[in-house]
Amino acid sequence: MDSWRYEPTADFDQAPIERLKNFPRHPDMMVYAARSLANLVMRGALRLWNRFEIVGRENLPREGSFVIVANHSSHLDAPALLASLPLRKIHRAFPAAASDYFFRNLSKLVFSAVVVNAMPFDRKDNPRQSLDLCRKLLETPGHILILFPEGTRTLDGTIARFKPGIGFLIAETDFPVVPCYLGGAFEAWPKGKWLPRPRKVKLVIGPPMQFRDTKPVKDDAVAIADKLREAVLAMR
């Protein structure tokens, strides 16, 4: 009979905070439980405080990996998009978050890693490496990548041009890309305000788009980004 051998995870001897800094993260039942509870609370708060409404949930793919893209106007954006997913899928959904902002101090790190399961994205020094990480995530069946192609929150409520990184990521692939529009999030919690206000937030989910017939070159990447932005604007 073969002997049983215990193999600890690579981060076994690390402190809990150090484990949260790692990505990809190893499964942790305590973190899963905390994330599930926190998301239930956030969903309830969104409905009570912001009268949160979701339109087009049927457009979300039920199987396989896919990308969600949306306009970015508020810290409510990621929780609202996560709230559109079945609770069992939030541990396999990864909002891309700026590593220079969300992973710099303890409170933001805990919220980003535990509550929203964010993937650190280096938008300044090494965005190509971050795009490679996004691609590896999608290659695992059932993963959901949440991206805000504007790159940062709007200052005035307008939707800025989408950066071509999203085009380089999904060009010549079969991964569905689901465009979404978040309305009211800017009015509820604009950049610079400490707390959200009781304004209605509405999420509109559009039909998936695919770009298998394009190439990961600059012109196609820019065209993909523009098409996705147009799809988001059309739902406004």
C-alpha positions, 0 to 999 in steps of 0.5 A: 500500500502506498504511504500517505505524504502530507504536502503543505502549501507553499505559503504555510509558514507565512504570516496571514497578512503575507499570504494575502499579498501573494497572488495567485492565493492558495485556498483558505476556508477561513478567508472563503467564509469571511468573503462570503459573509462580507459579500452578503453584507455588501449585497444587502447594503447596496439594496437598502442604501442604494436601491441596487438594481440589476438588468440583464443578468441572463447575459452572464455566461453560465460556464467557462471563463469570461471577462466583465468590463465596465465603466469606472466611477466609484469604489462601489463598482467592484462590489456591484459587479460581484453582486451580479454573480452567484455567491458560489462564484465570488471565490473565482471572480477577480477584479483587477485592482491597482497594486499601487493603491489597493495593496499598500496598507493593511486596511486596503489589503485586507479589503482587496484580498479578503472581501473582493478577491482582487488581483493586484494589477501593476498599471505603471511599471509592468502592465504587460506582466499583469496582462500575462497574469490575467491571461493565465487566470482566464486559461483556468476554466471557470475564472471570471476577470473583472476589468475597468479599462479606463484605468482609474475612476472618473472625476466628472462622471464621463466615461473615458476612452478604454485603454488598449490593454483589454484588446491585447488581452482578449484578441484572437481568443474565445473568451467572452467579454461582457460589457456592463454599464454602472449608472448612479455609482458616481453620484453615490460615491464619487472620487474624493468622498469618504462615504457612499450616499443614498443614491440609486445604483443600476447595473446593466449587463450587455450580451457577451462579445468575442474577438477571435478574428482579431490579432493582438496588435496595436490597431486591433487592440485599440479597435477592440477597446473602442468597440467595448466602450461603445457597447458600454455607452449604448447601455447608458 
